[in-house]
Amino acid sequence: MSKATNKAAFLPLFLGAGIAVGAGIGSATDNLALGLALGVAVGAGLGGAMSIRQNNKDKKHRSGSDGGGAHHSDSDDRDGGSGDGGGDGGGDGGGGGD
């Protein structure tokens, strides 16, 4: 017997939303075929991307690789600055004028 999974079904959700939005836009512009086609394309793209993102997140949690290490919001400082947003000279909103 297989385990029951509690995964969200993003593809059908976004596909349905894309069709609904596409039908509305297609109806408003008198080009229903184009609106539906764009809605299906956008909905499938977003649904597929969210499914892949969720699968990657599930794999990360199952492998235990998220145990106690530094997180991006904690101490990942890619610009080499001090963490106050001003490490690259652009965090304060000011620029070097002439």
Gaussian input, Z-matrix of N, CA and C with variables (Angstrom, degrees):
# hf/3-21g

backbone

0 1
 N
 C     1     B1
 C     2     B2     1     A1
 N     3     B3     2     A2     1     D1
 C     4     B4     3     A3     2     D2
 C     5     B5     4     A4     3     D3
 N     6     B6     5     A5     4     D4
 C     7     B7     6     A6     5     D5
 C     8     B8     7     A7     6     D6
 N     9     B9     8     A8     7     D7
 C    10    B10     9     A9     8     D8
 C    11    B11    10    A10     9     D9
 N    12    B12    11    A11    10    D10
 C    13    B13    12    A12    11    D11
 C    14    B14    13    A13    12    D12
 N    15    B15    14    A14    13    D13
 C    16    B16    15    A15    14    D14
 C    17    B17    16    A16    15    D15
 N    18    B18    17    A17    16    D16
 C    19    B19    18    A18    17    D17
 C    20    B20    19    A19    18    D18
 N    21    B21    20    A20    19    D19
 C    22    B22    21    A21    20    D20
 C    23    B23    22    A22    21    D21
 N    24    B24    23    A23    22    D22
 C    25    B25    24    A24    23    D23
 C    26    B26    25    A25    24    D24
 N    27    B27    26    A26    25    D25
 C    28    B28    27    A27    26    D26
 C    29    B29    28    A28    27    D27
 N    30    B30    29    A29    28    D28
 C    31    B31    30    A30    29    D29
 C    32    B32    31    A31    30    D30
 N    33    B33    32    A32    31    D31
 C    34    B34    33    A33    32    D32
 C    35    B35    34    A34    33    D33
 N    36    B36    35    A35    34    D34
 C    37    B37    36    A36    35    D35
 C    38    B38    37    A37    36    D36
 N    39    B39    38    A38    37    D37
 C    40    B40    39    A39    38    D38
 C    41    B41    40    A40    39    D39
 N    42    B42    41    A41    40    D40
 C    43    B43    42    A42    41    D41
 C    44    B44    43    A43    42    D42
 N    45    B45    44    A44    43    D43
 C    46    B46    45    A45    44    D44
 C    47    B47    46    A46    45    D45
 N    48    B48    47    A47    46    D46
 C    49    B49    48    A48    47    D47
 C    50    B50    49    A49    48    D48
 N    51    B51    50    A50    49    D49
 C    52    B52    51    A51    50    D50
 C    53    B53    52    A52    51    D51
 N    54    B54    53    A53    52    D52
 C    55    B55    54    A54    53    D53
 C    56    B56    55    A55    54    D54
 N    57    B57    56    A56    55    D55
 C    58    B58    57    A57    56    D56
 C    59    B59    58    A58    57    D57
 N    60    B60    59    A59    58    D58
 C    61    B61    60    A60    59    D59
 C    62    B62    61    A61    60    D60
 N    63    B63    62    A62    61    D61
 C    64    B64    63    A63    62    D62
 C    65    B65    64    A64    63    D63
 N    66    B66    65    A65    64    D64
 C    67    B67    66    A66    65    D65
 C    68    B68    67    A67    66    D66
 N    69    B69    68    A68    67    D67
 C    70    B70    69    A69    68    D68
 C    71    B71    70    A70    69    D69
 N    72    B72    71    A71    70    D70
 C    73    B73    72    A72    71    D71
 C    74    B74    73    A73    72    D72
 N    75    B75    74    A74    73    D73
 C    76    B76    75    A75    74    D74
 C    77    B77    76    A76    75    D75
 N    78    B78    77    A77    76    D76
 C    79    B79    78    A78    77    D77
 C    80    B80    79    A79    78    D78
 N    81    B81    80    A80    79    D79
 C    82    B82    81    A81    80    D80
 C    83    B83    82    A82    81    D81
 N    84    B84    83    A83    82    D82
 C    85    B85    84    A84    83    D83
 C    86    B86    85    A85    84    D84
 N    87    B87    86    A86    85    D85
 C    88    B88    87    A87    86    D86
 C    89    B89    88    A88    87    D87
 N    90    B90    89    A89    88    D88
 C    91    B91    90    A90    89    D89
 C    92    B92    91    A91    90    D90
 N    93    B93    92    A92    91    D91
 C    94    B94    93    A93    92    D92
 C    95    B95    94    A94    93    D93
 N    96    B96    95    A95    94    D94
 C    97    B97    96    A96    95    D95
 C    98    B98    97    A97    96    D96
 N    99    B99    98    A98    97    D97
 C   100   B100    99    A99    98    D98
 C   101   B101   100   A100    99    D99
 N   102   B102   101   A101   100   D100
 C   103   B103   102   A102   101   D101
 C   104   B104   103   A103   102   D102
 N   105   B105   104   A104   103   D103
 C   106   B106   105   A105   104   D104
 C   107   B107   106   A106   105   D105
 N   108   B108   107   A107   106   D106
 C   109   B109   108   A108   107   D107
 C   110   B110   109   A109   108   D108
 N   111   B111   110   A110   109   D109
 C   112   B112   111   A111   110   D110
 C   113   B113   112   A112   111   D111
 N   114   B114   113   A113   112   D112
 C   115   B115   114   A114   113   D113
 C   116   B116   115   A115   114   D114
 N   117   B117   116   A116   115   D115
 C   118   B118   117   A117   116   D116
 C   119   B119   118   A118   117   D117
 N   120   B120   119   A119   118   D118
 C   121   B121   120   A120   119   D119
 C   122   B122   121   A121   120   D120
 N   123   B123   122   A122   121   D121
 C   124   B124   123   A123   122   D122
 C   125   B125   124   A124   123   D123
 N   126   B126   125   A125   124   D124
 C   127   B127   126   A126   125   D125
 C   128   B128   127   A127   126   D126
 N   129   B129   128   A128   127   D127
 C   130   B130   129   A129   128   D128
 C   131   B131   130   A130   129   D129
 N   132   B132   131   A131   130   D130
 C   133   B133   132   A132   131   D131
 C   134   B134   133   A133   132   D132
 N   135   B135   134   A134   133   D133
 C   136   B136   135   A135   134   D134
 C   137   B137   136   A136   135   D135
 N   138   B138   137   A137   136   D136
 C   139   B139   138   A138   137   D137
 C   140   B140   139   A139   138   D138
 N   141   B141   140   A140   139   D139
 C   142   B142   141   A141   140   D140
 C   143   B143   142   A142   141   D141
 N   144   B144   143   A143   142   D142
 C   145   B145   144   A144   143   D143
 C   146   B146   145   A145   144   D144
 N   147   B147   146   A146   145   D145
 C   148   B148   147   A147   146   D146
 C   149   B149   148   A148   147   D147
 N   150   B150   149   A149   148   D148
 C   151   B151   150   A150   149   D149
 C   152   B152   151   A151   150   D150
 N   153   B153   152   A152   151   D151
 C   154   B154   153   A153   152   D152
 C   155   B155   154   A154   153   D153
 N   156   B156   155   A155   154   D154
 C   157   B157   156   A156   155   D155
 C   158   B158   157   A157   156   D156
 N   159   B159   158   A158   157   D157
 C   160   B160   159   A159   158   D158
 C   161   B161   160   A160   159   D159
 N   162   B162   161   A161   160   D160
 C   163   B163   162   A162   161   D161
 C   164   B164   163   A163   162   D162
 N   165   B165   164   A164   163   D163
 C   166   B166   165   A165   164   D164
 C   167   B167   166   A166   165   D165
 N   168   B168   167   A167   166   D166
 C   169   B169   168   A168   167   D167
 C   170   B170   169   A169   168   D168
 N   171   B171   170   A170   169   D169
 C   172   B172   171   A171   170   D170
 C   173   B173   172   A172   171   D171
 N   174   B174   173   A173   172   D172
 C   175   B175   174   A174   173   D173
 C   176   B176   175   A175   174   D174
 N   177   B177   176   A176   175   D175
 C   178   B178   177   A177   176   D176
 C   179   B179   178   A178   177   D177
 N   180   B180   179   A179   178   D178
 C   181   B181   180   A180   179   D179
 C   182   B182   181   A181   180   D180
 N   183   B183   182   A182   181   D181
 C   184   B184   183   A183   182   D182
 C   185   B185   184   A184   183   D183
 N   186   B186   185   A185   184   D184
 C   187   B187   186   A186   185   D185
 C   188   B188   187   A187   186   D186
 N   189   B189   188   A188   187   D187
 C   190   B190   189   A189   188   D188
 C   191   B191   190   A190   189   D189
 N   192   B192   191   A191   190   D190
 C   193   B193   192   A192   191   D191
 C   194   B194   193   A193   192   D192
 N   195   B195   194   A194   193   D193
 C   196   B196   195   A195   194   D194
 C   197   B197   196   A196   195   D195
 N   198   B198   197   A197   196   D196
 C   199   B199   198   A198   197   D197
 C   200   B200   199   A199   198   D198
 N   201   B201   200   A200   199   D199
 C   202   B202   201   A201   200   D200
 C   203   B203   202   A202   201   D201
 N   204   B204   203   A203   202   D202
 C   205   B205   204   A204   203   D203
 C   206   B206   205   A205   204   D204
 N   207   B207   206   A206   205   D205
 C   208   B208   207   A207   206   D206
 C   209   B209   208   A208   207   D207
 N   210   B210   209   A209   208   D208
 C   211   B211   210   A210   209   D209
 C   212   B212   211   A211   210   D210
 N   213   B213   212   A212   211   D211
 C   214   B214   213   A213   212   D212
 C   215   B215   214   A214   213   D213
 N   216   B216   215   A215   214   D214
 C   217   B217   216   A216   215   D215
 C   218   B218   217   A217   216   D216
 N   219   B219   218   A218   217   D217
 C   220   B220   219   A219   218   D218
 C   221   B221   220   A220   219   D219
 N   222   B222   221   A221   220   D220
 C   223   B223   222   A222   221   D221
 C   224   B224   223   A223   222   D222
 N   225   B225   224   A224   223   D223
 C   226   B226   225   A225   224   D224
 C   227   B227   226   A226   225   D225
 N   228   B228   227   A227   226   D226
 C   229   B229   228   A228   227   D227
 C   230   B230   229   A229   228   D228
 N   231   B231   230   A230   229   D229
 C   232   B232   231   A231   230   D230
 C   233   B233   232   A232   231   D231
 N   234   B234   233   A233   232   D232
 C   235   B235   234   A234   233   D233
 C   236   B236   235   A235   234   D234
 N   237   B237   236   A236   235   D235
 C   238   B238   237   A237   236   D236
 C   239   B239   238   A238   237   D237
 N   240   B240   239   A239   238   D238
 C   241   B241   240   A240   239   D239
 C   242   B242   241   A241   240   D240
 N   243   B243   242   A242   241   D241
 C   244   B244   243   A243   242   D242
 C   245   B245   244   A244   243   D243
 N   246   B246   245   A245   244   D244
 C   247   B247   246   A246   245   D245
 C   248   B248   247   A247   246   D246
 N   249   B249   248   A248   247   D247
 C   250   B250   249   A249   248   D248
 C   251   B251   250   A250   249   D249
 N   252   B252   251   A251   250   D250
 C   253   B253   252   A252   251   D251
 C   254   B254   253   A253   252   D252
 N   255   B255   254   A254   253   D253
 C   256   B256   255   A255   254   D254
 C   257   B257   256   A256   255   D255
 N   258   B258   257   A257   256   D256
 C   259   B259   258   A258   257   D257
 C   260   B260   259   A259   258   D258
 N   261   B261   260   A260   259   D259
 C   262   B262   261   A261   260   D260
 C   263   B263   262   A262   261   D261
 N   264   B264   263   A263   262   D262
 C   265   B265   264   A264   263   D263
 C   266   B266   265   A265   264   D264
 N   267   B267   266   A266   265   D265
 C   268   B268   267   A267   266   D266
 C   269   B269   268   A268   267   D267
 N   270   B270   269   A269   268   D268
 C   271   B271   270   A270   269   D269
 C   272   B272   271   A271   270   D270
 N   273   B273   272   A272   271   D271
 C   274   B274   273   A273   272   D272
 C   275   B275   274   A274   273   D273
 N   276   B276   275   A275   274   D274
 C   277   B277   276   A276   275   D275
 C   278   B278   277   A277   276   D276
 N   279   B279   278   A278   277   D277
 C   280   B280   279   A279   278   D278
 C   281   B281   280   A280   279   D279
 N   282   B282   281   A281   280   D280
 C   283   B283   282   A282   281   D281
 C   284   B284   283   A283   282   D282
 N   285   B285   284   A284   283   D283
 C   286   B286   285   A285   284   D284
 C   287   B287   286   A286   285   D285
 N   288   B288   287   A287   286   D286
 C   289   B289   288   A288   287   D287
 C   290   B290   289   A289   288   D288
 N   291   B291   290   A290   289   D289
 C   292   B292   291   A291   290   D290
 C   293   B293   292   A292   291   D291

   B1=1.4509
   B2=1.5273
   B3=1.3108
   B4=1.4649
   B5=1.5262
   B6=1.3225
   B7=1.4566
   B8=1.5243
   B9=1.3041
   B10=1.4644
   B11=1.5219
   B12=1.3098
   B13=1.4590
   B14=1.5177
   B15=1.2905
   B16=1.4547
   B17=1.5302
   B18=1.3153
   B19=1.4524
   B20=1.5243
   B21=1.3017
   B22=1.4559
   B23=1.5239
   B24=1.3005
   B25=1.4584
   B26=1.5193
   B27=1.3190
   B28=1.4604
   B29=1.5245
   B30=1.3211
   B31=1.4535
   B32=1.5316
   B33=1.3257
   B34=1.4692
   B35=1.5272
   B36=1.3220
   B37=1.4630
   B38=1.5245
   B39=1.3312
   B40=1.4618
   B41=1.5265
   B42=1.3190
   B43=1.4582
   B44=1.5260
   B45=1.3171
   B46=1.4664
   B47=1.5127
   B48=1.3285
   B49=1.4634
   B50=1.5277
   B51=1.3269
   B52=1.4614
   B53=1.5149
   B54=1.3282
   B55=1.4671
   B56=1.5236
   B57=1.3206
   B58=1.4639
   B59=1.5267
   B60=1.3231
   B61=1.4650
   B62=1.5302
   B63=1.3308
   B64=1.4634
   B65=1.5169
   B66=1.3264
   B67=1.4687
   B68=1.5234
   B69=1.3113
   B70=1.4666
   B71=1.5131
   B72=1.3320
   B73=1.4622
   B74=1.5257
   B75=1.3233
   B76=1.4625
   B77=1.5093
   B78=1.3111
   B79=1.4578
   B80=1.5274
   B81=1.3205
   B82=1.4620
   B83=1.5204
   B84=1.3148
   B85=1.4637
   B86=1.5245
   B87=1.3215
   B88=1.4679
   B89=1.5275
   B90=1.3164
   B91=1.4598
   B92=1.5286
   B93=1.3234
   B94=1.4581
   B95=1.5270
   B96=1.3216
   B97=1.4658
   B98=1.5209
   B99=1.3150
   B100=1.4556
   B101=1.5268
   B102=1.3198
   B103=1.4608
   B104=1.5146
   B105=1.3300
   B106=1.4684
   B107=1.5200
   B108=1.3337
   B109=1.4629
   B110=1.5250
   B111=1.3125
   B112=1.4652
   B113=1.5287
   B114=1.3174
   B115=1.4606
   B116=1.5117
   B117=1.3298
   B118=1.4694
   B119=1.5151
   B120=1.3274
   B121=1.4625
   B122=1.5321
   B123=1.3080
   B124=1.4635
   B125=1.5295
   B126=1.3214
   B127=1.4621
   B128=1.5173
   B129=1.3299
   B130=1.4644
   B131=1.5188
   B132=1.3168
   B133=1.4655
   B134=1.5206
   B135=1.3178
   B136=1.4666
   B137=1.5274
   B138=1.3293
   B139=1.4604
   B140=1.5192
   B141=1.3168
   B142=1.4628
   B143=1.5139
   B144=1.3200
   B145=1.4619
   B146=1.5298
   B147=1.3123
   B148=1.4663
   B149=1.5253
   B150=1.3354
   B151=1.4632
   B152=1.5166
   B153=1.3256
   B154=1.4615
   B155=1.5221
   B156=1.3228
   B157=1.4657
   B158=1.5365
   B159=1.3313
   B160=1.4617
   B161=1.5308
   B162=1.3322
   B163=1.4551
   B164=1.5210
   B165=1.3373
   B166=1.4627
   B167=1.5202
   B168=1.3184
   B169=1.4626
   B170=1.5326
   B171=1.3446
   B172=1.4633
   B173=1.5191
   B174=1.3241
   B175=1.4635
   B176=1.5158
   B177=1.3247
   B178=1.4619
   B179=1.5212
   B180=1.3163
   B181=1.4574
   B182=1.5208
   B183=1.3268
   B184=1.4676
   B185=1.5180
   B186=1.3319
   B187=1.4576
   B188=1.5218
   B189=1.3128
   B190=1.4559
   B191=1.5088
   B192=1.3148
   B193=1.4578
   B194=1.5239
   B195=1.2999
   B196=1.4520
   B197=1.5253
   B198=1.3070
   B199=1.4482
   B200=1.5047
   B201=1.3005
   B202=1.4491
   B203=1.5089
   B204=1.2751
   B205=1.4572
   B206=1.5146
   B207=1.3074
   B208=1.4593
   B209=1.5159
   B210=1.3049
   B211=1.4586
   B212=1.5128
   B213=1.3179
   B214=1.4539
   B215=1.5245
   B216=1.3009
   B217=1.4533
   B218=1.5288
   B219=1.3334
   B220=1.4588
   B221=1.5282
   B222=1.3335
   B223=1.4507
   B224=1.5136
   B225=1.2945
   B226=1.4566
   B227=1.5197
   B228=1.3045
   B229=1.4480
   B230=1.5162
   B231=1.3168
   B232=1.4581
   B233=1.5158
   B234=1.3245
   B235=1.4573
   B236=1.5241
   B237=1.3099
   B238=1.4499
   B239=1.5085
   B240=1.2910
   B241=1.4477
   B242=1.5134
   B243=1.2981
   B244=1.4544
   B245=1.5129
   B246=1.3134
   B247=1.4490
   B248=1.5059
   B249=1.3386
   B250=1.4476
   B251=1.5273
   B252=1.2974
   B253=1.4459
   B254=1.5171
   B255=1.3020
   B256=1.4552
   B257=1.5051
   B258=1.3170
   B259=1.4584
   B260=1.5111
   B261=1.3172
   B262=1.4502
   B263=1.5299
   B264=1.2955
   B265=1.4470
   B266=1.5214
   B267=1.3266
   B268=1.4528
   B269=1.5021
   B270=1.2990
   B271=1.4501
   B272=1.5200
   B273=1.3184
   B274=1.4530
   B275=1.5300
   B276=1.3023
   B277=1.4508
   B278=1.5061
   B279=1.3160
   B280=1.4527
   B281=1.5095
   B282=1.2638
   B283=1.4479
   B284=1.5161
   B285=1.2662
   B286=1.4516
   B287=1.5105
   B288=1.2583
   B289=1.4566
   B290=1.5274
   B291=1.3186
   B292=1.4738
   B293=1.4914
   A1=108.49
   A2=117.58
   A3=120.71
   A4=110.53
   A5=114.00
   A6=119.80
   A7=110.13
   A8=115.40
   A9=120.01
   A10=108.00
   A11=116.60
   A12=119.93
   A13=109.67
   A14=114.93
   A15=121.45
   A16=108.52
   A17=116.95
   A18=121.65
   A19=110.04
   A20=114.79
   A21=119.97
   A22=108.63
   A23=116.17
   A24=121.69
   A25=107.81
   A26=116.13
   A27=120.22
   A28=112.60
   A29=118.57
   A30=120.42
   A31=112.28
   A32=120.11
   A33=118.27
   A34=113.26
   A35=116.42
   A36=120.33
   A37=111.13
   A38=116.40
   A39=120.03
   A40=111.54
   A41=117.70
   A42=120.39
   A43=110.33
   A44=116.35
   A45=120.35
   A46=112.18
   A47=116.51
   A48=119.99
   A49=110.60
   A50=116.71
   A51=120.17
   A52=112.25
   A53=116.68
   A54=120.44
   A55=110.14
   A56=117.05
   A57=120.40
   A58=111.25
   A59=116.71
   A60=120.13
   A61=110.18
   A62=116.09
   A63=119.69
   A64=112.48
   A65=116.78
   A66=119.99
   A67=110.40
   A68=117.10
   A69=119.92
   A70=112.20
   A71=116.08
   A72=119.88
   A73=110.38
   A74=117.10
   A75=120.54
   A76=112.29
   A77=116.41
   A78=120.53
   A79=110.96
   A80=116.05
   A81=120.16
   A82=111.78
   A83=117.36
   A84=120.53
   A85=112.49
   A86=117.74
   A87=123.27
   A88=112.67
   A89=116.46
   A90=121.37
   A91=107.64
   A92=115.16
   A93=121.36
   A94=112.47
   A95=117.02
   A96=120.04
   A97=111.18
   A98=117.86
   A99=121.44
   A100=110.62
   A101=117.34
   A102=120.57
   A103=112.36
   A104=117.10
   A105=120.15
   A106=111.55
   A107=116.47
   A108=119.54
   A109=111.03
   A110=117.19
   A111=120.25
   A112=111.24
   A113=117.41
   A114=120.77
   A115=112.68
   A116=116.58
   A117=120.56
   A118=110.02
   A119=116.89
   A120=120.46
   A121=111.88
   A122=116.82
   A123=120.60
   A124=110.46
   A125=117.12
   A126=120.41
   A127=112.24
   A128=117.39
   A129=120.33
   A130=110.98
   A131=116.80
   A132=120.06
   A133=112.38
   A134=116.29
   A135=119.67
   A136=111.79
   A137=116.55
   A138=119.96
   A139=112.13
   A140=116.88
   A141=120.59
   A142=112.20
   A143=116.57
   A144=120.32
   A145=111.33
   A146=116.72
   A147=119.45
   A148=111.60
   A149=117.05
   A150=120.03
   A151=110.86
   A152=116.94
   A153=120.72
   A154=110.27
   A155=116.50
   A156=120.32
   A157=111.26
   A158=116.33
   A159=120.48
   A160=110.85
   A161=117.44
   A162=120.84
   A163=111.22
   A164=117.29
   A165=120.19
   A166=111.33
   A167=116.27
   A168=120.39
   A169=110.51
   A170=116.78
   A171=120.74
   A172=111.37
   A173=117.55
   A174=121.20
   A175=110.80
   A176=116.44
   A177=120.94
   A178=110.89
   A179=117.01
   A180=120.73
   A181=111.95
   A182=117.78
   A183=120.10
   A184=111.73
   A185=117.41
   A186=119.43
   A187=111.61
   A188=117.77
   A189=121.00
   A190=112.66
   A191=118.20
   A192=120.06
   A193=112.24
   A194=117.93
   A195=120.94
   A196=110.26
   A197=117.16
   A198=119.80
   A199=114.07
   A200=117.20
   A201=120.47
   A202=115.92
   A203=120.07
   A204=121.30
   A205=111.52
   A206=114.94
   A207=119.59
   A208=109.53
   A209=116.06
   A210=121.59
   A211=108.74
   A212=115.92
   A213=120.54
   A214=111.08
   A215=117.42
   A216=119.59
   A217=112.42
   A218=117.61
   A219=120.01
   A220=112.38
   A221=116.32
   A222=117.03
   A223=114.22
   A224=118.58
   A225=120.21
   A226=108.12
   A227=117.17
   A228=122.51
   A229=108.33
   A230=116.99
   A231=120.91
   A232=113.30
   A233=118.26
   A234=118.10
   A235=112.78
   A236=117.84
   A237=121.17
   A238=113.92
   A239=118.66
   A240=121.95
   A241=112.25
   A242=114.51
   A243=119.83
   A244=112.82
   A245=118.64
   A246=121.49
   A247=113.97
   A248=117.35
   A249=119.67
   A250=112.90
   A251=116.65
   A252=120.66
   A253=113.62
   A254=118.18
   A255=120.14
   A256=113.72
   A257=119.11
   A258=121.81
   A259=113.88
   A260=117.32
   A261=119.29
   A262=111.65
   A263=117.02
   A264=120.86
   A265=113.58
   A266=117.85
   A267=119.17
   A268=113.93
   A269=119.32
   A270=121.88
   A271=114.50
   A272=118.00
   A273=119.36
   A274=111.93
   A275=118.50
   A276=122.02
   A277=113.13
   A278=118.06
   A279=120.47
   A280=110.83
   A281=116.55
   A282=120.32
   A283=109.50
   A284=115.51
   A285=118.75
   A286=109.64
   A287=119.23
   A288=121.63
   A289=111.82
   A290=115.20
   A291=119.86
   A292=110.81
   D1=139.81
   D2=-177.54
   D3=-92.18
   D4=157.33
   D5=178.02
   D6=-73.83
   D7=146.04
   D8=174.74
   D9=-80.01
   D10=133.02
   D11=179.84
   D12=-103.96
   D13=151.37
   D14=179.06
   D15=-113.93
   D16=53.73
   D17=-178.55
   D18=-95.16
   D19=144.27
   D20=176.10
   D21=-79.61
   D22=142.68
   D23=178.21
   D24=-96.71
   D25=88.36
   D26=-175.05
   D27=-74.19
   D28=-37.48
   D29=-175.08
   D30=-59.91
   D31=-52.34
   D32=178.90
   D33=-64.19
   D34=-33.67
   D35=-179.87
   D36=-64.34
   D37=-51.53
   D38=-178.65
   D39=-72.48
   D40=-31.06
   D41=177.34
   D42=-64.73
   D43=-44.05
   D44=177.27
   D45=-63.85
   D46=-42.74
   D47=178.75
   D48=-65.33
   D49=-40.06
   D50=178.67
   D51=-64.09
   D52=-40.28
   D53=178.00
   D54=-64.86
   D55=-42.09
   D56=-180.00
   D57=-63.63
   D58=-46.70
   D59=179.71
   D60=-66.76
   D61=-42.04
   D62=179.05
   D63=-62.99
   D64=-38.44
   D65=177.87
   D66=-65.63
   D67=-39.21
   D68=177.95
   D69=-65.39
   D70=-45.38
   D71=179.47
   D72=-67.50
   D73=-41.76
   D74=178.96
   D75=-64.10
   D76=-37.40
   D77=178.39
   D78=-68.44
   D79=-40.25
   D80=-179.00
   D81=-68.90
   D82=-30.65
   D83=-177.84
   D84=-99.73
   D85=6.40
   D86=-177.80
   D87=57.98
   D88=33.16
   D89=176.69
   D90=-139.36
   D91=71.59
   D92=-173.94
   D93=-63.43
   D94=-38.88
   D95=-178.83
   D96=-61.70
   D97=-45.38
   D98=179.57
   D99=-67.25
   D100=-41.47
   D101=179.02
   D102=-61.86
   D103=-44.16
   D104=178.07
   D105=-65.46
   D106=-41.87
   D107=179.61
   D108=-62.41
   D109=-44.11
   D110=178.08
   D111=-66.31
   D112=-38.53
   D113=178.16
   D114=-63.68
   D115=-41.75
   D116=177.75
   D117=-65.46
   D118=-43.42
   D119=-178.73
   D120=-63.63
   D121=-46.98
   D122=-179.36
   D123=-67.51
   D124=-42.73
   D125=179.76
   D126=-64.08
   D127=-42.00
   D128=178.52
   D129=-67.07
   D130=-39.17
   D131=178.47
   D132=-63.84
   D133=-47.83
   D134=179.49
   D135=-66.81
   D136=-41.85
   D137=179.68
   D138=-64.40
   D139=-41.73
   D140=177.60
   D141=-65.27
   D142=-42.09
   D143=179.35
   D144=-64.52
   D145=-41.05
   D146=179.05
   D147=-68.21
   D148=-35.71
   D149=177.71
   D150=-65.24
   D151=-43.26
   D152=178.33
   D153=-63.55
   D154=-42.56
   D155=179.28
   D156=-61.61
   D157=-42.71
   D158=179.52
   D159=-66.04
   D160=-40.65
   D161=178.84
   D162=-63.52
   D163=-40.81
   D164=177.98
   D165=-65.35
   D166=-38.61
   D167=178.53
   D168=-65.81
   D169=-40.49
   D170=178.56
   D171=-65.17
   D172=-40.60
   D173=178.80
   D174=-63.61
   D175=-39.73
   D176=-179.81
   D177=-63.51
   D178=-43.30
   D179=-178.63
   D180=-71.96
   D181=-34.21
   D182=179.65
   D183=-71.72
   D184=-31.76
   D185=-177.22
   D186=-79.83
   D187=-13.23
   D188=178.57
   D189=78.61
   D190=17.96
   D191=-177.36
   D192=-78.35
   D193=-4.54
   D194=-179.10
   D195=-105.33
   D196=46.75
   D197=-175.64
   D198=-112.19
   D199=88.15
   D200=169.80
   D201=88.80
   D202=-3.51
   D203=179.67
   D204=-77.48
   D205=174.27
   D206=178.32
   D207=-71.76
   D208=136.90
   D209=179.44
   D210=-99.76
   D211=163.06
   D212=-178.65
   D213=-58.51
   D214=-40.75
   D215=-177.18
   D216=-77.47
   D217=-14.41
   D218=-178.59
   D219=-84.48
   D220=-63.01
   D221=-171.13
   D222=-143.98
   D223=17.36
   D224=178.70
   D225=-81.12
   D226=104.76
   D227=-173.96
   D228=-114.54
   D229=89.43
   D230=-172.45
   D231=-78.19
   D232=-23.10
   D233=-177.52
   D234=-92.64
   D235=2.53
   D236=176.06
   D237=77.86
   D238=7.64
   D239=-177.85
   D240=-83.75
   D241=-172.37
   D242=-176.83
   D243=-88.92
   D244=3.41
   D245=178.81
   D246=93.31
   D247=0.98
   D248=-179.57
   D249=-97.81
   D250=9.46
   D251=178.81
   D252=86.81
   D253=-0.86
   D254=-176.83
   D255=-112.76
   D256=16.52
   D257=-174.96
   D258=-67.77
   D259=-28.86
   D260=-178.18
   D261=-101.09
   D262=7.46
   D263=178.49
   D264=85.39
   D265=-2.12
   D266=-176.92
   D267=-116.21
   D268=4.62
   D269=-174.90
   D270=-77.92
   D271=-17.33
   D272=-175.91
   D273=-91.34
   D274=-2.77
   D275=179.07
   D276=85.27
   D277=-12.64
   D278=179.41
   D279=-91.82
   D280=156.58
   D281=177.82
   D282=-127.29
   D283=171.56
   D284=178.00
   D285=-89.24
   D286=100.05
   D287=-177.71
   D288=-82.84
   D289=172.70
   D290=176.73
   D291=-98.69

